[in-house]
Amino acid sequence: MTLQQLKYILTVAETGTITEAARKLYISQPSLTNAIRELEEEMNVKIFNRTRKGVTISREGEDFLGYARQVLEQASILEDRFKNGDGGKKQFCISTQHYSFAVNAFVDLIKEFGQEEYDFSLRETQTYEIIDDVAKMRSEIGILFLNDFNKSVLSKILKENDLVFHELFIAKPHVFISRFHPLAENTSIRNEELESYPYLSFEQGTHNSFYFSEEIFSDFERKKNIRVRDRATLFNLLIGLNGYTVCSGVIDEKLNGKDIIAVPLEGEDAMRIGYITHRRGSLSRLGKSYVAALSRYTGGKGTPDINNH
């Protein structure tokens, strides 16, 4: 097994086809195919399933790719240390619910590690995909919340996938509304006061269970519901329709604009916001730096002992 072979399989996984991967790697398609076959035979693992439309990653291949990413990261650290900082292109991926502090920490990470070449991914996505991304080691870190309502279900899923939840901070639920909203002057808001306004939430796809909701689920019936996929659309509807959503209360004017405010919501359970990692993995230097940045923006508990899961 060589580092080159590991780079080959990661490129194939990213592109989804041998042809595109070969083009990107500047090698012939037969050479790439042979290199992958030799690696699979040597390691006694089937990494890819071949189809007429391309390749898909096998179940055991997902695990193998996760470890391959860690090996290449460690090799990059060695090159940084002993080859005058030339560790090659930096790669890092996180998956997160829609939090401004996750974006701010990502910006800090790029400022610290972004050199001439890097390939970083910030996936603001659905809750189930966050868990799946970290379970299959596509993402090193996932950011989500637990509370009394979803804890039993999500904790079971995390355990089944060998994932560990690390708490960053506890947030009291807030209502995000426009500063022009009729309730904007309130020092706090009750659910009953929101009954006539549209409730905005992030759509969760095929896993649209209340337990996967990015917003606080309440026993209070919300009569007007609008689901969206991205942050910009949600904030535009907050302003245009006098809508509202329920979240952590952590807000950033630079990202969200000055027209969105957070008002405490009465009578809802606290949110334990944190990040998940794979139990079998260890945080890379990029991961440690990102977690430290998260802690700075959230007033969290600081960088954890990542060897103590």
Protein Blocks (a to p, Z undefined) as FASTA:
>chain_A
ZZklmmmmmmmmmnopaklmmmmnopafklmmmmmmmmmmmnopafbdcdfklccddfkl
mmmmmmmmmmmmmmmmmmmmmngopnbjadddddddddfklmmmmmmmmmmmmcfbdcdd
dddddfklmmmmmmnomafbdcddddfklmmmmmmmmmmnopacddfbdcdddddddfkb
fklmpmbdcfklmmmpccddddehjmlcfklpcbdcdfbdcfbdcddfbfklmmmmmmmn
opacddehpacfklnopkbccdddehiacddddddddfkbccdfklmmmmmmmmmmnopn
bjadfklZZ
